[in-house]
Amino acid sequence: MTTGDIGAVIMAAGAGRRMGGKPKALLLRDGVPLIERHLRALAQAGIRQAVVVLGHHAARIEPLLRELQASLAEALELRWALNPRPDDGPGSSLRVGLGALPVELGAVLVALADQPLIEAADVNAVLRAWQGRGLVFNWWFRAMMDSRGILWCWIPGCVPRS
């Protein structure tokens, strides 16, 4: 399986309550919104299709996604989907995101939009670990492929580089 066969669901539907109601996906690191950094990392790692799941702050995040859709068009087919019930939790956003991706993908990487340390090398490390073992659990990340071929990945922190 190549990285072109792997899609991504980026979760960005939360209310940002712990951040005072601000959209965490738009927080800046080195002057760049976190969601942009994440999408560029996916594209640099060879992921060719991604969907961003929006919710509470959709109107604030969508203009940036439109810009990124144009600037990343050759590297990443970017789309977004609105979770009409983001307060139902991440499972509801995941269902929306998976439903917005093509069914012919071989695997799906699922991650959060507000992770400031994610870079292409981190995405590649997760994919290498998954491809090499099929099921990986450690302190830094968890990834597993279910019976439908969906790669479930929850990255609470930055994957250490080797």
KAMO-V127621 format. One line per field, one symbol per residue. phi: phi as a letter, one per 40 degrees, with the letter a starting at -180 (. if undefined). psi: psi as a letter, one per 30 degrees, with the letter a starting at -180 (. if undefined). burial: + if it has 16 or more other ideal C-beta (glycine too) atoms within 10 Angstrom, else -. A space follows every 50 residues. Layout:
phi = ???
psi = ???
burial = ???
This chain:
phi = .ccccbbbbbcacccgdcbggcccccccbfgbddccdccccccccgcbba bbcbadbdcccddcccccdccbdcbacbbabcccbccchcccccdccccc ccccccabcbaccbccccbdccccccccccccbgabbadcabaabcccgc ccbbbcaccccc
psi = klfffklkkkjhflfhefgggkjeffkkkhgkkeeeeeeeeeeffgkfkk kkklcegeffeeeeeeeeeefgeffkjkllkkjfiffflfeeeeeeeeff lkffkflkkklkfhjffkleeeeeeeeeeeeffejkkaeelkklkafggk jkkjjfakkkk.
burial = --+--+++++++++-+------+++++-----+++++++++++-++++++ ++++++++--+--++--++--+---+++-++-+--+---+-+++-+++-+ +---+-+++++++++--++--++++++-+++----+---++-+-+----+ +++-+--++---
